[in-house]
Amino acid sequence: MITITDLHKKFYPGTANEVYALRGIDLRVNAGDFVTIIGTNGSGKSTLLNAVAGTFLPDSGKIEIAGQDTTYRKDYQRVKFVSRVFQNPFMGTAPDMTIAENLHTAWLRGRHKKPKIGLNGERRRAYREAVAQLEMQLENRLDHLIGTLSGGQRQALTLLMAVISEPKVLLLDEHTAALDPKSAAQVIKLTKSFIGRSGFTTLMVTHSMQQALDLGARTIMMNKGKIIDDIPLAEKNRLTVDDLLNKFAEIRKVERLTDDLLQNLQREYV
């Protein structure tokens, strides 16, 4: 479903602010796979999702989605393939539109070649049934402006909007990080339900080691723009949160030793 080959990306190349964000990424995600992605700040996690979504074009390498070369397609050209939920609950919805209007806009996404269907009684009934799945008592508030809702309610609706168009790929970028624990738990419950029922090919970035272990069939660890570990389900089932934290600690230890070695070499030759 997703094949990424030798993907490279630098931001602000040739300047003092140059960031080598992706360094030769090779990744294959089969149809229906649910992959969680972990890494320290600046490791390239969200940048990898941005590359798949088409937020920017890579410097080199190749991205294929569902057998199609999407490497140099803009984000709006990938909407029929890719849906995304961001960390900020306010990024995925239009606050001055109603719940029903937001859902209808999301449902129409990628259907531009078909006759547009208005927000009629049939569609409203479908949206009411879909919203009822969120278990947030919003199904009778379809005409309420979405901007009046709480962050947790908006994020749950954003997730519903992302899956209602039946994308091939679902990208989740720390989509519970800004929520209170109760709302986060409900959104994770919905995430598992939607993915389990529809089998979306999913990439999920998370800072929660527990989520990384509990969700998905693989966990990818990134550092400095590279994939440094790809943990399959059998190994995930044997790991604890402390095991993952120890992996990060070992990375930092190696980096410190490398930095010290380089500094010593520099001092010797200056």
Beta strands, then each sheet from edge to edge (+ up, - down):
strand 1: 2-11
strand 2: 19-29
strand 3: 34-39
strand 4: 60-65
strand 5: 68-69
strand 6: 82-85
strand 7: 169-173
strand 8: 201-205
strand 9: 218-223
strand 10: 226-232
sheet 1: 2+ 1- 4+ 5-
sheet 2: 6+ 7+ 8+ 3+ 9+ 10-
end
